[in-house]
Amino acid sequence: MSRKSHMLAAAVVCLALAGGAVWAQGLTGQISGIVQDSARAVIVGAQVTLTNAGTGQVRQTVTDPTGAYIITDLLPGTYSLTVTMAGFKKHEQSEIVLTATERMVMRPIMLELGELTQTVQVTAEAPRIQSQSAERSGLVSAEEITDLGLKGRDYMELLSLLPGVVDTANREAPGWNNLVGVTVNGNREGSTNLTLDGVSNRDTGSGTGPYLAPGMDAIAEVKVLLSNYQAEYGRSSGGAINVIIKSGTRQFRGGGFFYGRNEAFNANGFFYNRDGLPRAPYRFTSPGYHLGGPVHFPGRKWKDRMFFFWSQEWTPRRNPTRVGRLTMPTVLEREGDFSQSLDLNGRLISVQDPLNGKRQFPGNIIPKDRIDPAGQKLLKLFPLPNTVDPQRTYNTVFQSQIDHPRRDEVMRLDFNIDPKTTFYIRGIHDVEAFRGDFNFTLASNIWPQLAIDYSINSRGVVATLIRTLSPTMVNETTVGMNHAAQEVKPLNQETLDRNSRVKMGVDFPQVHPEINPYKLIPNATFGGVTNAPQFSIEARFPFRGRNTTWNLSNNLTKIWRTHTMKFGFFFERTRRDAARASQFNGTINFGRSSTANYDTNYAFSNAILGSITSYTESDAHPHAYARFKNIEWFAQENWRASRRFTVDWGVRFYRIVPTYVSNQKLAYFAMEDYRKEDAPLLILPYRPTPSAARVGYNPITKETVNEALIGTFVPGSGNIYNGMRVRDNRIMFTPNIHLAPRVGFAWDLFGNGKTALRGGFGIYPDRFSDDQVLVMVEQPPLVNTYAAYNTTIRSLLATTLTQSPPNVLGIQTKFKSPASYNWSFGIQRDIGFKTALDVAYVGNVGRHLIQRRTLNAFPYGTNFQGNAYDPSAPDIPLPANFLRPIRGYGNIGYIEFASSSNYHSMQTRVNRRFSRTFTFGLSWTWSKAMDLVDTANQYVNPFLDYRMRNYGKAGFDRLHNVSVNYIYRFPRFSRYWNSGFSRKLFDGWEVSGVTRMMTGPPRGFSYSFLTSYDVTGTSGDGVDSRVVLTGNPNLPKSERTIYRHFRTEVVTAPTRADFGMGNAPKDPIRGPGINNCDLSFFKNTTLTKDGRHRLQFRAEFYNAFNHTQFSDLDVAARFDNATGLNVNPRFGEYTAARDARRIQFGLRYNF
């Protein structure tokens, strides 16, 4: 290695040590083939030269004794191939497009007898058949990225073109969370790894928030590994999406663009029209530019050695929030006058005086001297009513705007150091923000209370060095780092002041003011008010989060005869610091309560009078510091057993270190630490005499207390942390090394590269979301929540604080890696017309997936047993915490690696590419995805066999998923009328489109009664109750209407006879699906005679035919207690729809 190469390699290592790296597991591909003469005899020793058309990098080899050649570790790009041999004409083949990770097999090259000075030129246009690879993968090409119109210019939308991919998101622009709604081959959302130039690119908390989202003009291609791919790829179990950034070339190329959308061009939505609402403001613009080319140095030594690519894009947009309808306190009510406050039936709401025997205040007006100033000021923070609803269900309608500015910039440098060494480095910087007051992540979710500025600042860098050590050995080293910083703060001082106890004079006392640095007003609820508002500040506010991932990987490829072997390792280290949730600002319950001495019979009058039903507050506002490591290494071989049959096999080794925290404690419930004799006592329900009022009873002091304290801990009794285990840093054991074998085959059936039979199997372990561990910093005794009952604002601090049995979590400390076992068997065929057909059976099973199971529920029917009845309230069961098997706790959720899933599908894809006028793609997936739970936070039934009770179609199951895309370039009209006018007006037109048809999701029914009625006799997470079906609820499509998606009459109420278990499966119906057509029309105009400068006008129509596509429906029955009949008039009715037609215009200049 030259001195320059040594210095550069050292620089790469320094970058790894200083900045770190992320998952970079091979972007490179390979090109192979065979050289023959006209009699199909192999030619040994032919010189094969491969040249990167963009950068000029040259790789050479010679054909082996079987006439075969293979060139590995090639960066994605366009190549030309030259084959020379004495006594034969030179063979040149151009326009060979190699994609990331592709194992391209060229058609046999036939050398013709002749002189070397004679040349046979060929253009590669045949469809791609994978005859030397078993993997199932898909490609979104540069042409599709450029010429298919995408709403919001978000490349993730193109994933829906691939078989096996379900994408239910409605994307408006690229950015954070654009993996939400994406599942691959029946694997859970969040299990798919998204990489940028081979570097992991997603938030390790949710798994669906990519750090970085490059603009489409910076993307060369998107490669998706779908199933049974080779051992060199790991990290996640649900497939891998690899986004490749463009590189510069030997020629300067660039351009600029502007895209825009506006509500003036939109069709109004179905429900907006129905409710008589105008189109909401809708503003989107996207200007940007890009430039790439050579970097020139003085002299000829460095000519064509260095290349750059730069792009910058802005996507500022403004979106409306949902329309909100709430019941705000009226002007009179804010002054204590409830003389005009009516309930839903038009009757006066009686406001009662708690100091006068609960008699109604004279005139239903609270005297001025009884009004609590803090409670009144709190109510006055609500906006005033602005409408009148005849049904009195709301009096305020509102809608806000969310400003979402975003900027993306990308820089890449490629350097041909010498003929054997290639190096590139790429940097990217994304900045985006959400600015508004409600209806988005970390904002208030009820009404525009606290305007926030939610900013995400992300940076990433990757460097790759590829060194040819010998004609048969190549080494590839990659390092990189991705970092994302999230921050949520008040939008401005004004909005902070509106939520400040000090500035607004809302003098609410707080037990732990030190954990509320902004002195924010408390959260407050107003139960009993129809469509009640509430004060609600997100429990993690002000949020700060940092997520940084480092990685180092190295791959060594060795070719020996017919064996291509690859060895490598991968190291990842991640840190994620994030604010966690607590009731840091306190929560007041002003709701109506029969047990509260100060209750006035109405929530708003409780606030005016300062009457508090309950108040809760935490004693800490935690911040978590997550860390984890992955160490993986592999060995794999691609063995060309014969000219027609290839075997892939390998094994990947995983050492997955479970998430831990840095210099911090974690708390979780451990059943083995629980001692029944140490359980604390609870305040008992008690009625001294049959005619006496119900009160609480302290079994130690024999004293009676207020009824509201029933079920709280008896002070000084037992151990309230009984069973809670506190550990420093770690709670899970690192498992043994996990072996993940991969095997596959590819059989060129006829030896002509046109038909390939392929199959394979692989095991793909995964890790889990950081949040499954970080939630443990929120638990007692690290964070405790205290409560005060039946008090007033003035006397809150003097009220004795109590604690109730908390809801806690335990976790399986013996970590088992969630894993996907997947396989496929299929056939690919070149069917002519530059078209390839691919049909395959693809399946997988998921094992050791995370689920939750409650440990502290009590069995069905318990509430109906005699010993469960409350002695102080005949015919009413005791509160649930008296009946639970583990005394001293509420619900105890247990996080375990015990869930499973399975997926079976037939996947068909037809592709026509490499055509100048018409390209076409079709994918059809006919599949069934089954599981127990869809996400890690869902509970299974603790009493019934959950393998039966919870088993059913996954929420992301889609029976049929069809996608069609096409690009057609119209013939030049100037061939028939050649004039400047006709060329400018009629030449250069093209049309493209994407049509998607997808079955709706599985849905189940929920229910309630008009008045509370217990049919299960139990309580606990996962203890479910289902309706009784008297027939098939599914309607034929021809009978469905807007108001009737299914047979509502067959859905009946469950009964106590079977403890409400019902007979319905978890997924008796399907919701509405997708039937969407997007169309785009482009006009291309050349500005110069050489055609180098071009202008393109674009008109893009999303949901072009304005087809109403309903997206949700009301599946919540409400039964009359007396008749058992459903009385919800909207049961079975559609409640939401996907976007109506959107139009986007664009103008592009390219050179």
Summary of the structure (lengths in Angstrom):
residues: 1151
radius of gyration: 33.4
end to end distance: 38.7
largest distance: 116.7
contacts: 4087
relative contact order: 0.10
helix: 11%
strand: 44%
